[in-house]
């Protein structure tokens, strides 16, 4: 719906979807800040505080958890149908290429460049200027992505060879990958426009809708696997169609919510628009700074294609398990903190900026440390319970467990990158992360060459994990030198509280978990019940210890 000419678009403090335009102009609240405009600024454009970073983080985590659980269900179905054979390898490469570019351009560099500029416009500019920005950015983004998509579809055979050179040994496998690429690459265009919509909704504190949207991808792929594969001569090709259907569904889902906020753009490319030029300037270095881990994972795929058949799939299945805690907690916190940090930077609130980074670090360690330990200790039981059905063999489980433990080692680093990179991008500093990203990527390449010979595919995962720690460490050092990462009081006590809880959790899982070979002969019900009991028991022990040590939920409440 349209807004009256005399009103200004302003984000609501209510994180739920606005039901009418009145909410768009509701009084700000939450931090006690005045709503009076700065000198020379029009009233009604200031972004109000979020209801709280913890509440927003819980909303995003809950939606992301639903998506990741369905994602695991999707992978269970794919593993049962395709296992770790040639068809699975071809699909994972064909899906990973546009998905990688989506994370690199849309949810990576574009999001990190767009949100700070949009926050500044919404805080300091008029309604008309905000709408002009949305129109220009959406139109320019659509044109660029349409050209990239058309070129990629024409060059699909060469792209398949470029990203999976090892497939050249099997011409049918390479041809199947190229055919799938022509179906999956339009997903980049559709999902990037979806990411644009999600960035707008996140800036206006509507986190639930963008966080729920990936559920549609998983539902689409599950549906394609169950109902389209029987109809096709090449079963894995049905999954490529599922990706294309999902892209259209995800974009269509978010459009009504933008319309209800009065923020639905009228796309018109304007590359000379000041906001577009600023976003492009910020995006260029951010392509490396925010997405180094994704580039490293793609390099793993390229090298894995040169190894034994199934290597690509082993890395994929292990990476999927690491993505569950990373998405539910690390990416969720990074999602809610970027608009909040951008707002504090626009308001020049340096002290609160530093407190937010410290809060994010504590929250990530609270969940990331036990999650990494659980993935390492329960690697085989997790993989068996989820994937050891149909075409998935015992050998596949053993191989995937090796790479899962290596990825689990780097889980904390992956999470830290997600919260520390926004510390730069919120201040529109993309030069520093790109330098750090290049260093980390070069280190990853060198480590790949060192570890690939003795450890094969697991060496690729280990190299990715170690280079992530280098990336995270350099980001943290830069933030400390710039005076915006300031450790708040209480870190010594917090460290031994977490350390004690993690020790008890790891010992409990190791002691009570049966030998992993025993899980192979169990029925699915026994696998699920035993795994659920282990996880529930370890969670109870961990959080019980934290409660005894005095940690309470209120300690993690912080206004946005």
PEMOZI-V561097 format. One line per field, one symbol per residue. ss: DSSP state (h for helix, s for strand, l for the rest). A space follows every 50 residues. Layout:
ss=???
This chain:
ss=llllllllllllllllllllhhhhllllllllllllllllllllllllll llhhhhhhhhhhhhhhhhhhhhhhhhhhhhhhlllhhhhhhhhhhhhhhh hhhhhhhhhhhhhhhhhhhhhhhhllhhhhhhhhhhhhhhhhhhhhhhhh hhhhlhhhhhhhhlhhhhhlhhhhhhhhhhhhhhlhhhhhhhhhhhhhhh hhhlllhhhhhhhhhhhhhhhhhhhhhhhhhlllhhhhhhhhhhhhhhhh hhhhhhhhhhlllllllllllllhhhhhhhhhhhhhhhhllhhhhhhhhh hhhhllllllhhhhhhhhhhhhhhhhhhhhhhhhhhhhhhhhhhhhlllh hhhhhhhhhhhhhhhhhhhhhhhhhhhlhhhhhhhhhllllllhhhhhhh hhhhhhhhhlhhhhhhhhhhhhhhhlllllhhhhhhhhhhhhhhhhhhhh hhhhhlhhhhhhhhhhhhhhhhhhhhhhhhhlllllllllhhhhhhhhhh hhhhhhhhhhhhlllhhhhhlllhhhhhhhhhhhhhhhhhhhhhhhhhll llhhhhllll
